[in-house]
């Protein structure tokens, strides 16, 4: 799925974006930095 924040394509089962570290299913809040 595409990250709404940075546009990186992530695996459908991913919880955090591999590009910016935001949550993919929780509204896009940054919860960590980096992959």
Z-matrix of the N, CA and C atoms (Angstrom, degrees):
N
C 1 1.465
C 2 1.520 1 109.42
N 3 1.324 2 116.19 1 149.26
C 4 1.454 3 119.63 2 -179.67
C 5 1.523 4 110.62 3 -81.72
N 6 1.319 5 115.51 4 137.70
C 7 1.465 6 120.53 5 175.62
C 8 1.518 7 109.17 6 -74.93
N 9 1.321 8 116.80 7 128.97
C 10 1.463 9 120.29 8 179.64
C 11 1.518 10 112.11 9 -67.90
N 12 1.323 11 116.32 10 -24.02
C 13 1.453 12 119.20 11 -175.81
C 14 1.526 13 112.94 12 -84.11
N 15 1.352 14 116.43 13 -46.00
C 16 1.466 15 118.16 14 -174.22
C 17 1.526 16 114.06 15 -120.41
N 18 1.332 17 117.14 16 -9.56
C 19 1.453 18 119.96 17 173.87
C 20 1.517 19 116.16 18 86.00
N 21 1.332 20 117.04 19 3.24
C 22 1.459 21 120.42 20 179.15
C 23 1.528 22 110.07 21 -71.46
N 24 1.325 23 116.18 22 141.63
C 25 1.460 24 120.95 23 175.91
C 26 1.520 25 109.44 24 -85.16
N 27 1.330 26 116.33 25 124.45
C 28 1.460 27 121.82 26 -177.94
C 29 1.518 28 110.44 27 -117.36
N 30 1.343 29 117.52 28 156.75
C 31 1.466 30 120.27 29 173.86
C 32 1.527 31 110.00 30 -58.51
N 33 1.317 32 116.96 31 148.01
C 34 1.466 33 120.66 32 -176.24
C 35 1.520 34 111.96 33 -61.12
N 36 1.341 35 116.91 34 -28.13
C 37 1.461 36 120.33 35 -178.75
C 38 1.520 37 113.15 36 -87.59
N 39 1.335 38 116.67 37 -3.29
C 40 1.461 39 119.63 38 -178.34
C 41 1.524 40 110.82 39 -64.56
N 42 1.320 41 115.58 40 143.57
C 43 1.462 42 121.35 41 177.33
C 44 1.524 43 109.39 42 -97.71
N 45 1.334 44 115.67 43 -40.30
C 46 1.460 45 121.06 44 179.79
C 47 1.517 46 109.92 45 -113.37
N 48 1.319 47 116.21 46 145.71
C 49 1.456 48 120.22 47 176.30
C 50 1.523 49 110.43 48 -65.35
N 51 1.331 50 116.28 49 133.11
C 52 1.459 51 120.50 50 179.01
C 53 1.522 52 111.75 51 -74.17
N 54 1.338 53 116.44 52 -14.91
C 55 1.456 54 119.81 53 -179.41
C 56 1.517 55 113.24 54 -90.33
N 57 1.348 56 116.80 55 -49.35
C 58 1.467 57 118.87 56 -173.37
C 59 1.522 58 113.53 57 -121.00
N 60 1.338 59 117.51 58 -8.05
C 61 1.458 60 120.01 59 175.62
C 62 1.518 61 115.27 60 84.67
N 63 1.333 62 117.67 61 4.68
C 64 1.457 63 118.36 62 178.67
C 65 1.522 64 110.48 63 -76.46
N 66 1.321 65 116.88 64 158.34
C 67 1.458 66 119.85 65 176.96
C 68 1.519 67 109.18 66 -73.41
N 69 1.329 68 116.27 67 133.31
C 70 1.456 69 120.57 68 -177.40
C 71 1.520 70 112.40 69 -83.36
N 72 1.316 71 117.56 70 -19.89
C 73 1.462 72 120.25 71 -175.63
C 74 1.528 73 111.73 72 -120.36
N 75 1.326 74 116.70 73 9.86
C 76 1.458 75 119.17 74 -174.73
C 77 1.517 76 113.52 75 -124.50
N 78 1.329 77 117.13 76 27.64
C 79 1.452 78 119.62 77 174.77
C 80 1.519 79 114.37 78 92.88
N 81 1.330 80 117.32 79 0.95
C 82 1.454 81 119.82 80 174.35
C 83 1.509 82 115.49 81 87.32
N 84 1.343 83 117.88 82 15.59
C 85 1.463 84 119.33 83 178.18
C 86 1.524 85 110.38 84 -69.84
N 87 1.319 86 116.36 85 136.58
C 88 1.457 87 120.05 86 176.34
C 89 1.524 88 109.03 87 -74.76
N 90 1.321 89 116.39 88 121.06
C 91 1.458 90 120.30 89 -177.98
C 92 1.519 91 112.02 90 -118.29
N 93 1.320 92 116.35 91 -10.09
C 94 1.460 93 121.26 92 175.57
C 95 1.519 94 107.73 93 -157.37
N 96 1.319 95 117.16 94 168.02
C 97 1.451 96 119.86 95 178.56
C 98 1.517 97 109.68 96 -113.99
N 99 1.312 98 116.70 97 139.93
C 100 1.453 99 120.89 98 179.06
C 101 1.515 100 112.20 99 79.71
N 102 1.315 101 116.49 100 179.29
C 103 1.458 102 121.82 101 -177.05
C 104 1.522 103 112.69 102 -73.50
